[in-house]
């Protein structure tokens, strides 16, 4: 069995796409389907899934054809295919039809191992759709996206992009595509190189929402979650000042709802927000609130120029809020 990349896989009587990374698997199938239609626009396309994967399903769509009509057949969930279909596939593997392209997508797990071993022994082309986990591999993925589109991206921008969106390969690919489209040059001009500033401009809204998520986790005393979210915001290029501002806003709102006779009308906030903060306020008292607000005030002072390390100031503030809450 020879491994091929999704973007270079070619039509063959049988192709295996193997792995749990949905984006890679779907791209491989999409490419093969496109190649089949390029070769013959009249190609018949069949998906063997659900009721269409019952007994005799493969023979019905892949049997020898009198006029040799091309067919493109996909088994999109081989790992959960019925035993009858697996047996048909094992039999079909001995003599596949040359006018049929059969694409088998196995999304992980041990089921179907006998068929996978037989495919390997037969030397069937295999697209590896294993999860892309390492930061370096994700950077290589993004670099390849830009190279295929004949666009350039600064190494620092590439790293920032993976830091901000690397937890989801599909999202990373979508953001890369957006940056590629945004850098499309006018006719006769050279495409500009995507910069760190371009990446940060796209992540601004994400960073703002992450800052409030940090505040929510800190107010709830979930220190590990809060610090992890904070790190994501900082890696995405978030300015410490608006992060502190977002957390300060949440803390002030929390303090307000603890006041006697506080209401949505007097506080000028929606009812749902008052109820949410009211539930959280039960875990705070005047002393713990004072400690948390003191940590916020200190961080605000330091990130605006009084401190040496703004990132550490924000981190210390988050830990201070979490510990004040737990000390209640």
Residue pairs with C-beta under 8 A, 6 or more apart in sequence:
1 16
1 119
1 120
1 121
1 122
1 123
1 124
1 125
1 126
2 123
2 125
2 126
3 126
3 127
3 128
4 10
4 125
4 126
4 127
5 127
6 17
6 24
6 25
6 27
6 28
6 31
6 127
6 129
7 27
7 31
7 144
7 148
9 15
9 28
9 31
9 32
9 125
9 127
10 35
10 125
11 32
11 35
11 36
11 39
11 101
12 101
12 124
12 125
13 96
13 97
13 98
13 100
13 101
13 102
14 93
14 96
14 101
14 102
14 103
14 104
14 119
14 122
14 124
14 125
15 28
15 32
15 101
15 102
15 103
15 104
15 124
15 125
15 126
15 127
16 104
16 106
16 116
16 119
16 124
16 125
16 126
16 127
17 24
17 25
17 28
17 29
17 103
17 104
17 105
17 106
17 126
17 127
17 129
18 105
18 106
18 108
18 116
18 126
18 127
18 128
18 129
19 25
19 106
19 107
19 108
19 127
19 128
19 129
19 130
19 131
20 107
20 108
20 129
20 130
20 131
21 129
21 130
21 131
21 132
21 169
22 107
22 129
22 170
23 169
23 170
23 173
24 127
24 128
24 129
24 132
24 169
25 105
25 107
25 127
25 129
28 103
28 127
28 129
29 74
29 76
29 103
29 105
32 72
32 101
32 103
33 45
33 72
33 74
36 43
36 45
36 70
36 72
36 101
37 43
37 72
39 70
40 70
42 69
42 70
43 69
43 70
43 71
43 72
44 61
44 69
44 70
44 71
44 72
45 71
45 72
45 73
45 74
46 52
46 61
46 71
46 72
46 73
46 74
47 74
47 76
48 57
48 58
48 61
48 73
48 74
48 75
48 76
48 81
48 85
49 75
49 76
49 77
53 75
53 81
53 82
53 85
54 82
54 84
54 85
55 82
55 84
55 85
56 88
57 85
57 88
58 73
58 85
58 88
58 89
58 92
59 88
61 71
61 73
62 71
62 73
62 92
62 97
62 100
62 102
63 97
64 97
65 71
65 97
65 99
68 99
69 99
70 99
70 100
70 101
71 97
71 99
71 100
71 101
72 100
72 101
72 103
73 100
73 101
73 102
73 103
74 103
74 105
75 81
75 85
75 89
75 102
75 103
75 104
75 105
76 105
77 105
77 107
78 104
78 105
78 106
78 107
78 112
78 115
79 106
79 107
79 108
79 109
79 111
79 112
80 111
81 89
81 112
86 112
86 114
86 115
89 104
89 115
90 114
90 115
90 118
92 102
93 115
93 118
93 119
93 122
93 124
96 102
104 119
106 112
106 116
107 129
119 126
120 126
131 169
132 138
132 141
132 169
135 162
135 163
135 166
138 162
138 166
138 169
138 172
139 158
139 159
139 162
141 169
141 172
141 173
142 153
142 158
142 161
142 162
142 172
142 176
143 153
143 158
145 173
145 176
145 177
145 180
146 152
146 153
146 176
146 180
146 194
149 180
150 191
151 179
151 180
151 183
151 191
151 194
152 191
152 192
152 193
152 194
153 161
153 179
153 193
153 194
154 193
154 194
154 195
154 196
156 196
157 194
157 195
157 196
157 198
157 199
160 196
160 199
160 200
160 203
160 235
160 236
160 237
161 172
161 175
161 176
161 179
161 199
162 172
163 232
163 235
163 236
164 175
164 199
164 203
164 206
164 232
164 235
164 236
164 237
165 171
165 172
165 175
165 203
166 172
175 202
178 202
179 194
179 198
179 199
179 202
180 194
182 198
183 191
183 192
183 193
183 194
183 198
184 191
185 191
185 192
196 237
199 237
200 236
200 237
203 236
203 237
206 236
207 233
207 236
207 237
207 238
207 242
207 243
208 242
208 246
210 229
210 232
210 233
210 236
210 238
211 233
211 238
211 242
211 243
211 246
211 247
212 246
212 250
213 229
214 226
214 229
214 230
214 233
214 243
214 246
214 247
214 318
215 246
215 247
215 249
215 250
215 251
216 250
217 223
217 225
217 226
217 229
218 226
218 247
218 318
218 321
218 322
218 325
219 250
219 251
219 254
219 280
219 321
219 325
220 280
220 283
220 325
221 283
221 322
221 325
221 326
222 322
223 318
223 319
223 322
223 323
226 318
226 321
226 322
227 315
227 318
227 319
230 243
230 314
230 315
230 318
233 243
234 240
234 311
234 314
240 303
240 310
240 311
240 313
240 314
241 303
241 304
243 314
244 296
244 299
244 300
244 303
244 314
244 317
245 300
247 296
247 317
247 318
247 321
248 296
248 300
251 289
251 292
251 293
251 296
251 321
252 293
253 267
253 269
253 273
253 277
254 277
254 280
254 281
254 284
254 289
255 289
255 293
256 262
256 267
257 267
257 274
257 277
257 278
257 281
258 281
258 284
258 286
258 289
262 274
263 274
264 270
264 271
264 273
264 274
267 274
269 277
283 325
283 328
284 292
284 325
284 328
285 328
288 324
288 325
288 327
288 328
289 324
291 320
291 324
291 327
292 320
292 321
292 324
292 325
294 320
295 316
295 317
295 320
295 321
295 324
296 317
296 321
298 313
298 317
299 313
299 314
299 316
299 317
301 307
302 310
302 313
303 310
303 313
303 314
307 313
